[in-house]
Amino acid sequence: MRLRAFLQVVPAAVGWAHEPITTKLTWTKEISRIVYQRCVVCHRDGGKAPMSLVTYEEVRPWAKAIREEVHERRMPPWGAVKGFGEFRNDASLSEREIELIANWVEGGAPKGDDIYLPPRPPQVAREPAAPAAQAFPLPVTLDRAVTVVGIEPAGPGQVTARRRDGSVAPLLWLLHRRPEQPKAYYYLEPIRLPRGTAIEGPGRLLVR
């Protein structure tokens, strides 16, 4: 999460222990599972992020900033528009996950009973391995059929593939480009495109 947003809430964190609890959602039952799955690859000791979010004690002072960051979809740093391609390395939160975090924070962000806490994630978190691929600069018109495994965006905008029959395949729509976002977006299922397909947009096409 962006450090500026966190620093803005530091003074408010002092009195968090006295906030009234108005929700049945807890860290140990619902919220830790979201954080462990989506956040701790970066938010852990030795990770890319400026702070660890593995324990309740680490998370609770930043609860309101976390709510803001996930509501604005700045975190996790994904950037791609939902429904415009499906990706295997999609780290973004679902609408349901965002709703759970917001309701938990607004309800006082309680901890809950430790008996419900899931196992901690591995101390050394590993990101999914990237598939082997060749990269071709965009835009390009294919001189042969290819299997596309992903896109390396060069900036914000849409990447689309227009086949010779006139049909269009949406490949990637990036609203903004920030350093913390993935370098490449890999498809859940590779996309087969025929010879003559015109691919438009900023970046590089990853094919095998």
N, C-alpha and C positions, 0 to 999 in steps of 0.2 A: 504494500500500500504506500501511497505517496507520503513522504515524511512530513510535508507541510500540513497535511490534513491531520496527522496524528498530533503534531505539536500544538495545534489549535485547541485540542481537548485536554491537554495535560492538567490545567487548573481544575477542570470539572471532575477529573478522576479521583481527586482527594476524598470527596464525600460519597463515593459510589456505594460504600457498605451500608449506608443509611437509606437507600432508595427503597420505596415500598415494592413488594413482590405481588404482581397481579396476573401472572401467567403460570400455567402448569408445565410449560416448556422448560427444559433444564440443559445445562452444559453436558452433564454426564449421559443423558439419554439421547437427545436429538442433535445438539449443536456440535459436540465434539466429533461426531461421525462425519458431519459435513466438512469441518475444518481439517480433519485427518485425511480425508479423501482429496480435497481440493486445494488446500493451502500450505501444508507443511513441507511440500517439496522445496519451497523457498523459505517459508517462515519456520525455521528451526535453527538450532545452533550450527553455525558454519554455513548457513544457507545464503541465498542471494539477497533476501530481504533484510531490512535493518533491525528486525526484532523477531524473536521466537514466539509462536502462538501454539505451543504444544500443550501447555497446562492451563487450567482455569485461572490461576494466579497471574499468568502472563497475558491472557486474553482479556480479563475483566476490565482493567483500566482503559482499554482501547475499544470497548464495546460500541460506543456511540460513533466513533470514527469508522469502525468496521461496517456498521449499518449504512453509513453514508457511502462508503466506497463500493459496497456490493450493490446498493440501490442504484447508483449511477453507472454500474457495470465497469468501473475502473479496475476493480479487483474481483476475481483473479484477472491478470492482464491478458485478455484474449483478443478483443477488438473486432472479431468477425461477426457479421450479422447472422442471427439464427435463421435457419431455413434456406440459406443460400449456400448449399453444400453441406455435407455431413463429414465430420473429421474425427479421426481416431485419437488425436491428441487434444481434443476439446476439453479445456480446463474450466470453461465458464459454468456459472451456476444456473440451475433451472429456476423458473419463476417460483416454484414451490420452495426451493432452498432459500431463495432471497426472502420470501415471505416468512419462513420459519425464523431466520436470523433477525429480521426486523421485529417480529412479534416478541421474540425472546428479549431483545434489548429494551423495547418499549415496556415490557412487563417487569423490568428490574433486573434482568440477566441473572437469574438464580443458578447456583451450582448444581444442586441435586445430590442424590445419594451416590457415593463412590462405587457401590456395588454394581451400578449400571454402566460404569465407564468402560468403553471398549479397550482392547489392548493398544498400547502406544504404537505409533508407526515406527518402522525401523529407524535407528539413529542416523543411518546414511540413506537418505531418500534417493531413489533412482527414477529418472525420467524415461519414458518409453523410447526404445531404440528406433532410430530413423531407418526407414527402408532404403536399400541401395537404389540409387537413381542417377540418371544423367540430367543435367540442367541445360535448358535452352532459353535464350532471352526472348522476351515478348515485346511487341506483338509478333506473331508468326503465322504463316499458312503452312500446314503440315504437308510435306512431300511424301509422307508414308503414314500408314496407320500406326498409332502409338497407344500405349497404356499409361495413363497419367496417374501418378501416385500422390502428387501434391503440388503446391504452389509456394514459391518464395516471393512474397510481395515486395515491391520496391517503394511503395507508398500507399496512401489511401485510394480507394476507388474500387470499381468492379472489374473482375476478370471473367470473361464469358467466352464460350466456344460456339461458333456458328457453323453448323455442318452444311455440306453442299445441298442437302435437301431443304434447307431453310430452317430447320429446327435449331433451337438454342439451348445449350447446357450452361446453367449458372455454376461457375467454378469457385469464386470467392468474392465477397464484398466486405471490404475493410473500411470502417468508418474513420479510423485514424491510425497512425503508425507511431508507436512509442518504443524506446529501446528495450523495455521490459517484456514486450510481447514476444511470442515465438518467432524464430527466424523463418520457419516454414510451417505450413498447414498441410497435414497429411490426411488423405481421404480414408474414411471408414472402409469403403470398398473402392478399389481402383476403377477409373473411368476409361473405357475404350473409345477412342476417337478415330474416325476414318481419315484417310488421305483427303486432302483438300479442305479440311476444317480450318477456319480462320479464328485464331485466338487473339483476343484484344484485352488490353489492360496492362498495368505496370508490374514488372517483376520477371520471374523466370519460371518456366514450366519444368516440373520434375517428372521424368518418364523412365520406364524400364523396358 
